[in-house]
Amino acid sequence: MPRVVLITGVGRPLGSRFAAKLAADDSIERIIGVDTAPPRGDVLGTLGRTEFVRADIRNPLIAKVVSSANVDTVVHLNLLANSDGVGGRAAMKEINVIGAMQLLAACRRRLACAGSW
């Protein structure tokens, strides 16, 4: 059973709904929601005990969030299906590809630091 879950894209509908579901599960010790923008006011109240951290997964500093919180489970929901509102296809690709790469690198570092988990 996961103890500390990090969810990316919590500022968007899918990520916030998933965080709300996990927040209702008492067996999970801590839920950290990450996004570049906080969830809107109408969504914020549904997140329960989810802790919001403003962070950009494209930045290698996401590794610090993962390691300092002792995250053992990552749910990556910060994916864009269209380029509307993000600055075109190049920006969408950067968020989807570079963001996923940085997040996976953070997970890899966490596994390497944890040794035999």
PADO-65893 format. One line per field, with one value per atom (N, C-alpha, C): residue number from 0; atom name; x, y, z. Coordinates in Angstrom, 2 decimals. Example, Ala and Ser with C-alpha at 12.3 -4.5 7.8 and 13.67 -1.06 7.14 Angstrom:
<sites>
resi = 0,0,0,1,1,1
name = N,CA,C,N,CA,C
px = 13.19,12.30,13.20,12.85,13.67,12.90
py = -5.69,-4.50,-3.30,-2.25,-1.06,0.03
pz = 7.80,7.80,7.80,7.08,7.14,7.87
</sites>
This chain:
<sites>
resi = 0,0,0,1,1,1,2,2,2,3,3,3,4,4,4,5,5,5,6,6,6,7,7,7,8,8,8,9,9,9,10,10,10,11,11,11,12,12,12,13,13,13,14,14,14,15,15,15,16,16,16,17,17,17,18,18,18,19,19,19,20,20,20,21,21,21,22,22,22,23,23,23,24,24,24,25,25,25,26,26,26,27,27,27,28,28,28,29,29,29,30,30,30,31,31,31,32,32,32,33,33,33,34,34,34,35,35,35,36,36,36,37,37,37,38,38,38,39,39,39,40,40,40,41,41,41,42,42,42,43,43,43,44,44,44,45,45,45,46,46,46,47,47,47,48,48,48,49,49,49,50,50,50,51,51,51,52,52,52,53,53,53,54,54,54,55,55,55,56,56,56,57,57,57,58,58,58,59,59,59,60,60,60,61,61,61,62,62,62,63,63,63,64,64,64,65,65,65,66,66,66,67,67,67,68,68,68,69,69,69,70,70,70,71,71,71,72,72,72,73,73,73,74,74,74,75,75,75,76,76,76,77,77,77,78,78,78,79,79,79,80,80,80,81,81,81,82,82,82,83,83,83,84,84,84,85,85,85,86,86,86,87,87,87,88,88,88,89,89,89,90,90,90,91,91,91,92,92,92,93,93,93,94,94,94,95,95,95,96,96,96,97,97,97,98,98,98,99,99,99,100,100,100,101,101,101,102,102,102,103,103,103,104,104,104,105,105,105,106,106,106,107,107,107,108,108,108,109,109,109,110,110,110,111,111,111,112,112,112,113,113,113,114,114,114,115,115,115,116,116,116
name = N,CA,C,N,CA,C,N,CA,C,N,CA,C,N,CA,C,N,CA,C,N,CA,C,N,CA,C,N,CA,C,N,CA,C,N,CA,C,N,CA,C,N,CA,C,N,CA,C,N,CA,C,N,CA,C,N,CA,C,N,CA,C,N,CA,C,N,CA,C,N,CA,C,N,CA,C,N,CA,C,N,CA,C,N,CA,C,N,CA,C,N,CA,C,N,CA,C,N,CA,C,N,CA,C,N,CA,C,N,CA,C,N,CA,C,N,CA,C,N,CA,C,N,CA,C,N,CA,C,N,CA,C,N,CA,C,N,CA,C,N,CA,C,N,CA,C,N,CA,C,N,CA,C,N,CA,C,N,CA,C,N,CA,C,N,CA,C,N,CA,C,N,CA,C,N,CA,C,N,CA,C,N,CA,C,N,CA,C,N,CA,C,N,CA,C,N,CA,C,N,CA,C,N,CA,C,N,CA,C,N,CA,C,N,CA,C,N,CA,C,N,CA,C,N,CA,C,N,CA,C,N,CA,C,N,CA,C,N,CA,C,N,CA,C,N,CA,C,N,CA,C,N,CA,C,N,CA,C,N,CA,C,N,CA,C,N,CA,C,N,CA,C,N,CA,C,N,CA,C,N,CA,C,N,CA,C,N,CA,C,N,CA,C,N,CA,C,N,CA,C,N,CA,C,N,CA,C,N,CA,C,N,CA,C,N,CA,C,N,CA,C,N,CA,C,N,CA,C,N,CA,C,N,CA,C,N,CA,C,N,CA,C,N,CA,C,N,CA,C,N,CA,C,N,CA,C,N,CA,C,N,CA,C,N,CA,C,N,CA,C,N,CA,C,N,CA,C,N,CA,C,N,CA,C,N,CA,C,N,CA,C,N,CA,C,N,CA,C,N,CA,C,N,CA,C,N,CA,C
px = 0.85,0.00,0.89,0.59,1.42,1.29,2.39,2.38,2.35,3.23,3.32,3.16,2.08,1.76,1.94,2.63,2.76,1.95,1.08,0.23,0.59,0.95,1.22,-0.08,-0.16,-1.34,-2.54,-2.31,-3.41,-4.19,-3.66,-4.37,-5.41,-5.44,-6.39,-7.46,-8.56,-9.68,-9.33,-8.62,-8.32,-7.45,-6.38,-5.49,-6.16,-7.00,-7.68,-8.71,-9.41,-10.38,-9.67,-8.54,-7.79,-7.26,-6.76,-6.26,-7.38,-8.55,-9.69,-10.05,-10.00,-10.28,-9.24,-7.98,-6.93,-7.03,-7.42,-7.53,-8.56,-9.51,-10.54,-10.06,-8.89,-8.34,-7.40,-7.83,-7.05,-5.79,-5.68,-4.49,-3.28,-3.51,-2.42,-2.03,-0.76,-0.30,-0.31,0.17,0.36,0.13,-0.52,-0.77,-0.24,0.63,1.22,0.77,0.11,-0.34,0.57,1.10,2.05,1.47,1.67,1.32,1.95,1.95,2.51,1.53,0.27,-0.76,-1.64,-2.05,-2.89,-4.27,-4.91,-6.27,-7.18,-8.15,-9.10,-9.91,-10.47,-11.22,-12.29,-13.03,-14.10,-13.56,-12.34,-11.74,-10.95,-10.36,-9.48,-10.15,-11.42,-12.13,-12.37,-12.25,-12.50,-11.25,-10.10,-8.84,-8.56,-9.35,-9.17,-7.78,-7.09,-5.79,-4.62,-4.90,-3.84,-3.05,-1.74,-0.85,-0.48,-0.72,-0.36,1.05,1.85,3.19,3.27,3.58,3.73,5.11,5.12,6.37,6.13,7.16,7.11,7.90,7.25,7.93,9.01,9.03,10.09,11.41,11.35,12.53,13.11,14.42,15.03,14.79,14.34,14.05,12.90,12.15,11.08,11.68,12.94,13.61,13.71,13.87,13.95,12.61,11.51,10.18,10.00,10.36,10.20,11.04,12.30,13.18,12.89,12.64,12.43,11.14,10.16,8.89,8.87,9.96,10.01,8.86,8.62,7.53,7.83,6.83,6.99,6.08,5.17,4.26,4.05,4.20,3.99,2.90,1.93,0.86,1.01,1.41,1.72,0.49,-0.21,-1.41,-1.26,-0.04,0.20,0.56,-0.41,-0.21,-1.22,-0.78,-1.66,-2.04,-3.33,-3.81,-3.92,-3.95,-3.96,-3.14,-2.76,-1.86,-2.57,-3.89,-4.65,-4.25,-3.87,-3.58,-2.20,-1.35,-0.01,1.09,0.72,1.72,2.12,1.27,1.53,2.06,2.30,2.74,4.11,5.00,6.34,6.25,5.44,5.27,4.58,3.60,2.91,3.89,4.74,5.72,6.71,7.12,8.06,7.45,6.19,5.52,5.38,4.90,4.65,5.94,6.90,8.09,9.15,9.53,10.58,10.08,8.83,8.26,8.28,7.87,7.88,9.30,10.24,11.64,12.20,11.93,12.42,11.78,10.50,9.81,10.37,10.60,11.18,12.60,13.35,14.71,14.65,13.68,13.51,13.18,12.33,11.97,13.19,13.96,15.17,16.15,16.35,17.25,16.74,15.45,14.84,15.08,14.91,15.16,16.63,17.52,18.95,19.35,18.75,19.06,18.47,17.35,16.67,17.35,18.19,18.86,17.86,17.89,16.94,15.68,14.72,13.45,12.70
py = -1.18,0.00,1.24,2.21,3.42,4.21,4.83,5.67,7.14,7.54,8.94,8.98,9.62,9.66,11.09,11.21,12.49,12.41,13.39,13.45,14.70,14.56,15.73,16.15,17.42,17.92,18.13,18.36,18.49,19.80,20.72,21.97,21.82,20.67,20.39,19.41,19.30,18.47,17.01,16.33,14.92,14.73,15.52,15.41,15.75,16.77,17.17,16.12,15.53,14.48,13.25,12.90,11.75,12.03,13.23,13.60,13.55,14.00,13.96,12.53,11.63,10.22,9.64,9.93,9.43,10.04,11.31,11.98,11.30,10.63,9.92,8.58,8.14,6.85,7.06,6.66,6.86,6.00,4.99,4.14,4.82,5.90,6.66,7.77,7.79,8.75,10.18,10.39,11.76,11.80,12.88,13.09,14.46,14.51,15.77,16.00,17.13,17.50,18.56,18.33,19.23,19.78,21.07,21.71,23.09,23.70,25.05,26.11,25.76,26.68,25.94,26.63,25.96,25.63,24.63,24.32,25.53,25.69,26.80,26.65,27.75,27.78,26.72,26.46,25.47,24.05,23.80,22.48,22.35,23.43,23.42,22.80,23.09,22.55,21.06,20.46,19.01,18.18,18.81,18.06,17.49,17.88,17.34,17.61,16.57,16.73,16.74,16.81,16.90,18.18,18.06,19.22,19.70,20.96,21.49,22.06,21.69,22.22,22.81,24.10,24.74,24.37,23.57,23.13,22.79,22.98,22.66,21.38,20.35,19.06,19.12,20.16,20.30,20.71,21.18,21.64,20.50,20.30,19.22,19.32,20.47,20.61,19.73,19.15,18.23,17.05,16.73,15.65,15.96,17.23,17.62,17.38,17.65,17.41,15.91,15.11,13.66,13.09,13.51,12.93,13.46,14.76,15.32,14.83,14.47,13.98,12.46,11.81,10.34,9.70,10.23,9.73,8.29,7.43,6.04,5.69,6.59,6.36,7.67,7.62,8.80,8.50,9.41,9.32,10.53,10.30,11.39,11.70,12.77,13.17,14.55,15.06,16.38,16.26,15.81,15.66,16.54,17.11,17.97,17.26,17.29,16.64,17.61,18.91,19.89,21.11,21.90,23.01,24.33,24.30,25.52,26.08,27.34,28.01,27.76,26.98,26.74,27.30,27.88,28.49,27.68,26.75,25.99,24.59,23.91,22.50,22.34,23.27,23.16,23.22,24.11,24.22,22.98,22.47,21.25,20.08,19.96,18.88,19.02,20.24,20.45,20.01,20.38,19.99,18.47,17.86,16.42,15.59,15.94,15.11,15.47,16.73,17.13,16.95,17.28,17.10,15.65,14.76,13.33,12.83,13.30,12.89,13.35,14.59,15.09,14.33,14.04,13.30,11.88,11.22,9.88,9.90,10.94,11.06,11.25,12.01,12.20,10.88,10.09,8.77,7.85,7.91,7.08,7.46,8.76,9.21,8.74,8.82,8.40,6.92,6.11,4.68,4.40,5.13,4.93,5.31,6.38,6.83,5.91,5.31,4.46,3.10,2.77,1.47,0.35,-0.62,-1.73,-1.36,-0.98,-0.48,-1.63
pz = 0.00,0.00,0.00,-0.87,-0.89,0.42,0.83,2.02,1.65,0.71,0.29,-1.22,-1.69,-3.11,-3.62,-4.76,-5.44,-6.73,-6.94,-8.13,-8.90,-10.17,-11.00,-11.69,-12.05,-12.75,-11.86,-10.57,-9.62,-9.81,-10.58,-10.86,-11.96,-12.58,-13.66,-13.17,-13.91,-13.44,-13.14,-14.04,-13.81,-12.56,-12.46,-11.32,-10.00,-10.01,-8.77,-8.34,-9.29,-8.95,-8.37,-8.97,-8.47,-7.07,-6.84,-5.51,-4.48,-4.86,-3.94,-3.55,-4.51,-4.23,-3.26,-3.50,-2.62,-1.22,-1.15,0.15,1.04,0.44,1.21,1.74,1.30,1.72,2.91,4.09,5.30,5.37,4.54,4.58,3.94,3.19,2.58,3.55,3.94,4.95,4.45,3.22,2.73,1.23,0.77,-0.65,-1.00,-2.00,-2.44,-3.87,-4.10,-5.43,-6.00,-7.20,-7.83,-9.13,-9.34,-10.60,-10.63,-11.83,-11.94,-11.46,-11.40,-10.90,-9.90,-8.85,-7.86,-8.42,-7.83,-8.25,-8.02,-8.89,-8.75,-7.46,-7.02,-5.77,-5.64,-6.73,-6.66,-6.50,-6.96,-6.86,-5.56,-5.12,-3.96,-2.74,-2.52,-1.37,-1.42,-2.60,-2.72,-2.49,-2.39,-2.30,-0.92,0.05,1.39,1.94,2.34,2.98,2.01,0.71,-0.29,-0.08,-0.02,0.12,-1.27,-1.57,-2.89,-2.85,-3.85,-4.02,-5.42,-5.49,-6.80,-7.33,-8.38,-8.98,-10.44,-11.23,-12.66,-12.87,-13.34,-13.50,-14.58,-15.40,-16.40,-15.76,-14.53,-13.82,-12.99,-13.05,-12.27,-10.77,-10.29,-8.86,-8.39,-9.33,-8.93,-8.16,-8.43,-7.71,-6.22,-5.88,-4.47,-3.77,-4.46,-3.90,-3.66,-4.64,-4.54,-3.39,-3.31,-2.29,-0.89,-0.76,0.58,1.22,0.41,0.95,1.09,0.71,0.74,-0.04,-1.21,-2.08,-2.47,-2.34,-2.78,-3.95,-4.31,-5.43,-6.18,-7.51,-8.35,-9.35,-9.45,-10.44,-11.34,-12.58,-13.51,-14.37,-14.02,-14.74,-15.39,-15.41,-15.98,-17.46,-18.26,-19.69,-20.42,-21.50,-22.29,-23.58,-23.91,-25.13,-26.29,-26.00,-27.07,-26.64,-27.62,-27.36,-27.07,-26.97,-26.68,-25.32,-25.29,-24.03,-23.46,-24.16,-23.62,-24.51,-25.64,-26.49,-27.71,-28.12,-29.34,-29.09,-30.21,-30.14,-29.49,-29.72,-29.12,-27.60,-27.08,-25.63,-25.07,-25.80,-25.37,-25.32,-26.34,-26.38,-25.22,-24.93,-23.83,-22.50,-22.28,-21.04,-20.97,-22.05,-22.04,-22.02,-22.86,-23.00,-21.95,-21.90,-20.95,-19.52,-19.28,-17.94,-17.51,-18.40,-18.07,-17.84,-18.65,-18.49,-17.14,-16.75,-15.46,-14.30,-14.43,-13.37,-13.24,-14.36,-14.32,-13.77,-14.11,-13.56,-12.04,-11.56,-10.11,-9.43,-10.06,-9.51,-9.50,-10.55,-10.63,-9.53,-9.33,-8.25,-6.90,-6.71,-5.44,-5.21,-6.25,-6.12,-5.84,-6.51,-6.29,-4.87,-4.35,-2.99,-1.95,-2.25,-1.28,-1.15,-2.11,-2.05,-2.25,-1.40,-1.51,-0.74,-1.47,-0.92,-0.36
</sites>
